[in-house]
Every structure is written in C-alpha cells, then in structure tokens.
Amino acid sequence: MATNIFTQSPNFSPFLIGDKVPQHKHNINHFSFSDNTSNKKLVISSSIMAPPIPSSSSPLAPPLPSSSSMVSHLSRAPASSLPLSRVWREIQGSNNWENLIDPLSPILQQEITRYGNLLSASYKGFDLNPNSKRYLNCKYGKKSLLKESGIHDPDGYQVTKYIYATPDININPIQNEPNRARWIGYVAISSDDSVRRLGRRDIVVTFRGTVTNPEWMANLMSSLTPARLDPHSPRPDVKVESGFLSLYTSCESESKFGLESCREQLLSEISRLVNKYKGEDMSITLAGHSMGSSLAHLLAYDIAELGMNKRRGEKDVPVTVFSFAGPRVGNLGFKKRCEELGVKVLRITNVNDPITKLPGFLFNENFRALGGVYELPWSCSCYTHVGVELTLDFFDVQNISCVHDLDTYITLVNRPRSSKSTVTKDNFGSNFFNKTSELMSPKGQHRALRLRNAATRAAYLIGSLSNQMMYCNIF
C-alpha cells in the first residue's frame, strides 16, 4: 500500500508517475490542470479524499501545568501538538521524523520553510555582475544580509561568518587564470530571543547551489573517491563524489594571501561557536540546495566524524541536514557511516527533478542487491542517498526549470492545502482507465498536446545542457 497526498495548485500541470513509494519516502503530490480561460482546477485522483490537514492555525499548544503527570502526558502527546521548544529534537530528526512526515506535521512544515528561506538568502545575496566590485561575493554586509534578502524576522539570527569555496578546476587553461573563491553561503547563530522560542541555541549553515561554470564542472566529476577527512581514521570504504569533495577541500593556493578551504573556514567557525555557547542546549542545522546540499552532507559527516558535536558531561549536539533538491553524495559506506555517527538528513525532493537522480542514475541504491537480499559485487561502488525523503510532485508545462527551483520547493512545502489518500494495487486498473478516458476526450486531447509540447521543450533543454557539458569538457 502506498500513501500519497494530493494538493491543489493552480500553477502546475500534471505529470503522471507510479504510485509506488519506496521505503523512507513520503509523497506530497502537486499536479493539477489550470485553464487560462477559467478558474476551475482539476486535481487528478481516483482515490477517496480524507479531511484536509490544517496548515494555517498555529500548532503551539498552551503550556501544560507543572505536575507529576506532565512527564507521562508529554511522552504520549504527538510532536505536532506541542510547542517547538519542547519537541525540537524530534523536529531535528532524533526519531528519523517518524509520524511527522505522513501527514506532514505543521511544526515540521514551518521549520522546513524557515530553513528554506534562510537558505534563499545565499542566492539573493550573491553578486553575479562582472562589473561589480563585489563580483562573486555577497552584495550585503553580514549585519544586513537577512534583512536585505527579505527574511521574516531577520533579527532571529546573527550572521557570524561568510563562507567561500574554490573550485579546483580551470575552465580556461589557455589564459591560466588562478581560480577565484566565490561566496557560497554563511554561518549564523540564533539570537537570545529566538532561543526561547526554538528551545535551544541553533547554529545554521547555508549553501547555495550551482551558479558559475567551474561549479558546474565540479558537478560533472562523478567518480567516487575516499573522503579521508579524519587523518586518524581514514576509512577508505567511505567514498564521496570527487567534484563535491574538491569544492569542499580546495583553497586559493595560487595566492599568498588566499582564503582557506571551505572546510577549514567552516570547522573553525563552528568550533568557535560551540565553545562560546557551551553549557546551553544546542543544535547544528545545515541547509543546502542542489550542489549546496552535497556540501551540507560533507560538512555534517565531517563534524560528526571529528567528534566536534560531542561535549564532555553534556548531550551530543544533534547535526541535521535539510536538503533541498540534492543529488547523491557518496556510496553505501558513506551512508552507513553517517547513520552510525547519528547524522540526520531530511531530503526534500521532487520526483520530476533530474538532479535528485544523479549521480548514479543507473548504479545506485536500487541496483546494488539481487532480489533485495544478495549484495552484488559492485554494491560498494554504487551511489546511495542518505536519510529520510519527503517527496513532492510538481511539473509546470510552461516553465520546466521550476522542477529544480528552490522557491518552488519552499512554496509547495509552505502551502500544502492537502489531504491524505490511500492508493492500492487493486484500483490501478480503474485509475488507468479513468485517466485514459480523460485523455481521449476533447479537453484531454488538448492537455495531451500540451504535454507533448512540454516533452519537446524538455528534450530541447536536455540537448542544450548536453552541448554545454561537451563545451566545458573541451574548453
């Protein structure tokens, strides 16, 4: 039995997919037909719809009375009915988000949205104007970044450090220009006022996705290589994608006063903040989109492997990754080691987003075991996703690029007017018949034509990307 959630959305057109949901995947499907000449919306579903999940009302319940029965009451109360300050560990994934995703908990929904908005500042602040003095840097100062980026409650966090990454790739070897570091995100710490609402001191690190050509080239380096981030425990079986690792560990070596690597900048600042606020409840939250998601994975593993989240005489600091449209990062050894170290990853994906299928489009976690039992010889060399998956389903015929757009992800997580539906194999035939009948009707033929046009545009987009990749490989 598979569980899907269907949401009305006037901006997205249908994209038919299978109803089978793999383990640790939770679907929020957004496909609807929108007619420019009418306000009517048709949501494709042959299933019985349950009452909608409330999303507008606050999930915070009034404080419980102080008594001996309060502990037992808290142990039985669902996380979605309590204030964030009481359930923040569950929201950070201490129980692998059990019973929080399907249906989506209002508190978790709010937190995913909040971290997504903080992440969006990494795009809004990035200066891509070659004529600007701040080219490849942030357009704003640390004190004004969140406000200038339109973040709700910009005083909730203080940005403490900007992070830069240097692609170890020269796309113009003829001119032999040294690689320049470019701004890729920031580190921030929650304010004293936010601590009371969040229930802990929260260290946030955000990573934007791929923007520049050298970053695209780093993405294309899809070979697996041992991470070896802990010199005292190399663990050659833990392998990650070489391009992501290069971006994480490379520095401006050509310059005498060059920046440290992205890794060195991050570990130094996080260590400083953990020591500064020792004695407080604390969390480390990493948010990344696309390529930035891979850097968030690497940093989370790095922190946990080095034991930077362990404090003597205190609880370990939870390390959580909120991944938006992220690719696979490492092999099965990387996945297992992250689980052993307690790294929690919530991947928000779109079933129509090709980036989330890469690298390892063929050889991945679904192709490493025979019959789900016998490990195949190449299983250790297969790319594998880490963590729990929250799956969205959206596709816009008029704007194909939306399938990977961060703002679209945030919008659809933030506004789910959704209801729960159960689809079984028994009604697959009737579903197929109903959908086929709709496509045979005059309106259905018109929609089929729109889908065919969308497929043509998608093929053109893929062809253009392939040509760009070939050009980068040559030049």
C-alpha positions in Angstrom: 0.0 0.0 0.0 1.3 3.4 -0.9 0.3 6.7 0.6 0.1 9.9 -1.5 -1.0 13.4 -0.7 -2.7 15.4 -3.4 -2.6 19.2 -3.3 -4.4 21.7 -5.5 -2.0 24.1 -7.2 -3.2 26.4 -10.0 0.4 26.9 -11.4 1.4 23.3 -12.1 0.3 20.8 -14.8 0.0 17.1 -14.5 2.9 14.6 -14.7 1.9 11.0 -14.4 4.0 8.8 -12.2 3.8 5.5 -10.5 2.1 5.2 -7.1 4.6 3.0 -5.5 6.5 4.8 -2.8 9.9 3.3 -1.7 10.7 2.9 2.0 11.5 6.1 3.8 9.8 8.1 1.1 6.8 10.3 1.7 4.9 11.9 -1.2 3.2 15.2 -1.4 1.9 15.3 -4.9 1.1 18.6 -6.7 -0.3 18.1 -10.1 -3.3 19.9 -11.4 -4.6 21.3 -14.7 -5.0 25.0 -14.9 -7.0 26.6 -17.7 -6.1 30.2 -18.6 -9.7 30.9 -19.5 -11.3 29.5 -16.4 -10.8 29.5 -12.7 -11.7 25.8 -12.5 -9.0 23.4 -11.3 -9.0 19.7 -11.8 -7.0 17.6 -9.4 -6.2 14.1 -10.7 -7.1 11.5 -8.1 -9.4 8.5 -8.2 -9.0 7.9 -4.5 -11.2 8.8 -1.6 -10.0 12.0 -0.1 -9.7 12.4 3.7 -10.3 15.6 5.6 -7.6 18.3 4.8 -4.7 18.8 7.1 -4.8 22.2 8.8 -1.9 24.4 8.0 -2.9 27.9 8.8 -3.5 27.6 12.6 -0.7 27.6 15.0 0.4 24.2 16.2 1.6 25.5 19.5 -0.5 24.3 22.5 -0.8 26.3 25.8 1.8 25.4 28.4 1.0 22.3 30.4 0.6 22.5 34.1 3.5 21.6 36.3 2.7 18.3 37.9 3.9 14.7 38.3 1.6 13.7 35.4 3.1 16.1 33.0 6.0 13.8 32.1 3.7 10.9 31.1 1.5 13.3 29.2 4.4 14.6 27.2 5.5 11.1 26.4 2.2 10.4 24.8 1.5 13.7 23.1 2.3 13.9 19.4 5.1 16.3 18.5 2.7 18.3 16.2 0.6 19.3 19.2 3.4 20.8 21.4 5.5 23.9 21.1 8.7 23.8 19.1 10.7 24.4 22.3 9.5 21.1 23.7 9.9 18.9 20.6 12.8 20.5 18.7 14.9 17.3 19.0 12.2 15.3 17.2 11.9 18.1 14.6 15.7 17.8 14.1 15.3 14.1 13.4 16.1 12.4 16.6 13.5 9.7 15.7 14.1 10.0 12.0 10.9 12.1 11.7 8.7 9.2 12.5 5.0 10.1 12.3 5.9 13.7 11.3 6.0 13.4 7.6 2.9 11.5 6.5 0.9 13.5 7.2 3.3 16.4 7.3 3.5 17.9 10.8 2.6 21.7 10.9 5.7 22.4 13.0 8.0 20.4 10.7 6.4 22.2 7.8 7.2 25.6 9.4 10.8 24.6 10.1 11.4 23.3 6.6 10.1 26.6 5.3 12.1 28.6 7.7 15.4 26.9 6.9 14.5 27.1 3.2 14.0 30.9 3.5 17.3 31.3 5.3 18.9 29.3 2.5 17.4 31.5 -0.2 19.5 34.4 1.2 22.5 32.6 -0.2 21.1 33.2 -3.7 19.7 36.7 -3.2 22.9 38.0 -1.8 25.2 36.5 -4.4 26.6 39.1 -6.8 27.0 37.8 -10.4 27.6 41.2 -12.0 31.1 41.1 -13.6 31.3 44.9 -13.4 30.6 45.0 -9.7 33.3 45.4 -7.1 31.6 42.6 -5.2 31.6 40.2 -8.1 31.4 36.6 -6.9 30.9 37.9 -3.4 28.0 38.8 -1.2 26.3 42.1 -2.1 25.5 42.9 1.5 27.3 43.0 4.8 26.7 40.4 7.5 24.5 42.6 9.6 22.1 43.4 6.7 22.1 40.2 4.7 19.0 38.7 6.1 17.1 41.9 6.1 18.1 42.8 2.6 17.1 39.3 1.5 13.6 39.7 2.8 13.9 37.1 5.5 11.0 37.1 8.0 12.3 38.0 11.5 15.8 39.0 10.3 16.8 39.6 13.9 16.2 35.9 14.8 19.7 35.0 13.7 23.0 36.9 13.5 25.3 36.0 10.6 28.8 35.4 12.0 30.8 34.4 9.0 30.7 34.3 5.2 31.8 31.1 3.6 33.8 30.9 0.3 34.6 27.9 -1.9 37.2 27.5 -4.6 36.6 25.1 -7.5 39.8 23.2 -8.2 39.1 23.5 -11.9 40.5 25.9 -14.5 37.9 26.2 -17.4 40.3 28.5 -19.3 43.7 26.8 -19.3 45.0 29.0 -22.2 44.9 32.1 -20.1 46.0 30.1 -17.0 44.0 32.4 -14.7 44.0 31.3 -11.0 40.7 30.0 -9.6 38.9 32.6 -7.6 37.0 31.8 -4.4 33.3 32.6 -4.6 30.8 33.2 -1.8 28.7 30.1 -1.3 26.9 30.7 2.0 27.1 31.8 5.6 27.1 30.7 9.2 24.6 32.2 11.6 23.7 31.8 15.3 20.2 32.2 16.8 19.7 35.3 18.9 18.7 35.2 22.6 15.1 35.9 21.8 15.0 33.1 19.3 16.5 30.7 21.8 13.4 30.9 24.0 11.1 30.0 21.0 13.4 27.4 19.5 14.3 25.7 22.8 18.0 25.8 22.1 20.9 27.7 20.6 20.8 26.9 16.8 23.9 27.1 14.6 22.8 27.4 11.0 25.0 26.9 7.9 23.5 27.5 4.4 24.9 26.6 1.0 23.6 27.8 -2.3 23.5 25.6 -5.4 25.5 25.7 -8.7 25.7 29.1 -10.4 29.1 29.5 -12.1 30.8 27.4 -14.8 33.6 26.0 -12.6 30.9 24.8 -10.1 29.1 23.0 -13.0 32.4 21.4 -13.9 32.9 20.2 -10.3 29.4 18.7 -10.5 30.4 16.6 -13.6 33.3 15.0 -11.7 31.2 12.0 -10.8 33.9 9.5 -9.8 33.9 8.2 -6.2 36.9 8.8 -4.1 37.7 8.1 -0.4 36.7 11.1 1.8 39.6 10.6 4.3 38.5 13.7 6.3 39.7 12.3 9.6 43.5 11.8 9.5 43.4 9.4 12.4 40.8 7.2 10.9 41.0 7.4 7.0 38.2 4.8 6.4 38.9 4.1 2.7 35.5 2.4 2.4 33.7 5.8 2.9 33.7 7.3 -0.6 32.1 10.5 -1.9 31.8 12.2 -5.3 35.2 13.7 -6.2 33.9 17.0 -7.5 32.0 17.8 -4.3 34.9 16.8 -2.2 37.2 19.0 -4.3 34.9 22.0 -3.8 34.8 21.3 -0.1 38.5 21.0 0.5 40.2 23.2 -2.2 41.8 26.6 -1.3 43.2 29.5 -3.1 46.7 28.1 -3.3 47.8 30.3 -6.1 47.7 33.4 -3.8 49.9 34.1 -0.9 47.0 35.6 1.0 44.4 33.2 -0.4 41.4 32.0 1.5 41.4 28.8 3.4 39.3 25.9 2.0 35.6 25.9 2.5 36.1 23.1 5.0 38.7 24.9 7.1 36.6 28.1 7.3 33.5 26.1 8.4 35.2 23.9 11.0 36.9 26.8 12.6 33.8 28.9 12.9 31.6 26.0 14.1 34.2 25.1 16.7 34.3 28.7 17.9 30.5 28.9 18.3 30.2 25.5 20.1 32.8 26.6 22.6 31.3 30.0 23.0 27.8 28.6 23.9 28.9 25.5 25.8 26.5 24.6 28.6 23.4 25.5 26.5 21.2 23.2 24.6 22.4 23.5 21.0 21.8 22.2 17.5 23.8 22.4 14.3 21.5 22.7 11.2 22.8 22.6 7.7 20.6 23.7 4.8 21.6 23.3 1.2 20.1 23.4 -2.3 21.3 21.3 -5.2 25.1 21.3 -5.1 24.9 23.1 -1.8 23.1 20.1 -0.4 26.2 17.9 -1.1 28.4 20.3 0.8 25.9 20.2 3.7 26.2 16.4 3.7 30.0 16.5 3.7 30.1 19.1 6.5 27.7 17.1 8.6 29.7 13.9 8.2 32.9 15.9 8.9 31.6 17.4 12.1 30.4 14.1 13.4 33.5 12.1 12.3 35.8 14.5 14.1 33.6 14.5 17.2 33.1 18.2 17.1 29.4 17.8 18.3 30.4 15.8 21.4 30.7 17.7 24.7 32.1 16.2 27.9 29.4 15.8 30.5 26.7 17.0 28.2 24.4 15.7 25.5 25.8 15.5 22.0 24.8 18.4 19.7 22.5 17.0 17.1 23.7 17.5 13.5 20.8 17.8 10.9 20.8 18.4 7.2 17.8 19.9 5.4 18.5 19.0 1.8 16.5 20.7 -1.0 16.8 19.1 -4.4 20.0 17.4 -3.5 22.0 14.9 -5.5 23.6 11.7 -4.2 26.8 12.4 -2.4 28.5 9.1 -1.6 28.5 5.3 -1.6 26.9 2.8 0.8 29.9 3.1 3.1 29.2 6.9 3.4 25.6 6.3 4.1 26.3 3.7 6.8 28.9 5.8 8.5 26.6 8.8 8.6 23.9 6.6 10.3 26.5 5.3 12.8 27.5 8.8 13.7 23.9 9.9 14.2 23.8 12.4 11.3 20.2 13.1 10.4 19.2 14.1 6.8 15.8 15.1 5.6 15.8 15.3 1.8 13.0 17.3 0.2 12.8 16.2 -3.4 10.7 16.5 -6.5 10.0 13.2 -8.4 10.3 15.2 -11.6 13.7 16.8 -10.7 16.5 15.1 -12.6 19.2 16.4 -10.2 17.9 14.3 -7.4 18.6 11.2 -9.6 22.3 12.0 -10.0 25.0 10.9 -9.8 24.4 7.2 -10.2 21.4 7.4 -12.4 21.7 3.6 -13.1 24.1 2.3 -10.5 22.5 3.4 -7.2 20.9 2.1 -4.0 18.2 0.4 -6.1 20.7 -1.6 -8.2 23.1 -3.0 -5.6 21.2 -6.0 -4.3 19.7 -9.0 -6.1 16.1 -9.5 -5.1 16.7 -7.2 -2.2 18.8 -9.9 -0.4 22.1 -10.7 -2.1 24.7 -7.9 -2.3 26.1 -7.6 -5.8 29.9 -7.2 -6.2 29.6 -3.6 -7.3 27.4 -2.5 -4.4 30.2 -0.7 -2.6 30.7 1.5 -5.8 27.1 2.5 -6.1 25.9 5.9 -5.2 23.4 5.9 -2.3 21.1 8.6 -0.9 21.3 9.3 2.8 18.4 9.9 5.2 14.7 10.2 5.0 12.9 11.6 1.9 9.9 13.9 1.7 8.8 13.7 -1.9 7.0 16.5 -3.7 5.5 16.1 -7.2 5.2 19.1 -9.4 5.8 20.0 -13.0 4.9 23.2 -14.9 4.4 22.8 -18.6 5.2 26.5 -19.2 8.3 26.6 -17.0 10.2 23.3 -16.9 13.0 24.8 -14.8 10.7 25.0 -11.9 11.2 21.4 -11.1 14.6 22.3 -9.5 13.8 25.8 -8.3 14.3 26.4 -4.6 11.5 29.0 -4.3 9.1 26.5 -5.8 10.1 23.8 -3.3 9.6 26.3 -0.5 6.2 27.4 -1.8 4.8 23.9 -2.1 6.0 22.8 1.3 4.8 26.0 2.9 1.3 26.0 1.4 0.0 22.4 1.4 -3.8 22.5 1.2 -3.5 18.8 1.2 -5.4 15.7 2.1 -4.4 12.1 2.6 -5.2 9.4 0.1 -4.5 5.7 0.0 -3.9 4.0 -3.3 -3.7 0.2 -3.6 -2.8 -2.0 -6.4 -6.4 -3.2 -6.7 -7.6 0.0 -8.2 -4.7 0.6 -10.5 -6.7 -0.7 -13.5 -9.6 1.7 -12.8 -7.2 4.6 -12.3 -5.5 3.9 -15.7 -8.9 3.6 -17.4 -10.1 6.8 -15.9 -7.0 8.7 -16.9 -7.1 7.2 -20.4 -10.7 8.2 -20.8 -9.9 11.7 -19.8 -7.2 12.0 -22.4 -9.5 10.6 -25.1 -12.0 13.4 -24.5 -11.6 16.7 -26.4 -10.2 18.5 -23.4 -8.0 15.6 -22.7 -6.6 15.7 -26.2 -5.8 19.4 -25.7 -4.0 18.5 -22.5 -2.1 15.7 -24.2 -1.0 18.2 -26.8 0.3 20.5 -24.0 2.2 17.5 -22.5 3.7 16.7 -25.9 4.9 20.3 -26.3 6.3 20.1 -22.8 8.2 16.9 -23.7 9.6 18.7 -26.7 10.8 21.6 -24.6 12.3 19.2 -22.1 14.2 17.4 -24.9 15.5 20.8 -26.1 16.6 21.7 -22.6 18.4 18.4 -22.2 20.1 18.8 -25.5 21.2 22.3 -24.7 22.6 21.1 -21.4 24.5 18.3 -23.1 26.1 20.7 -25.6 27.1 23.0 -22.7 28.7 20.0 -20.9 30.6 19.0 -24.0 31.8 22.5 -24.5 33.1 22.6 -20.9 34.8 19.3 -21.4 36.6 20.6 -24.5 37.4 24.0 -23.2 
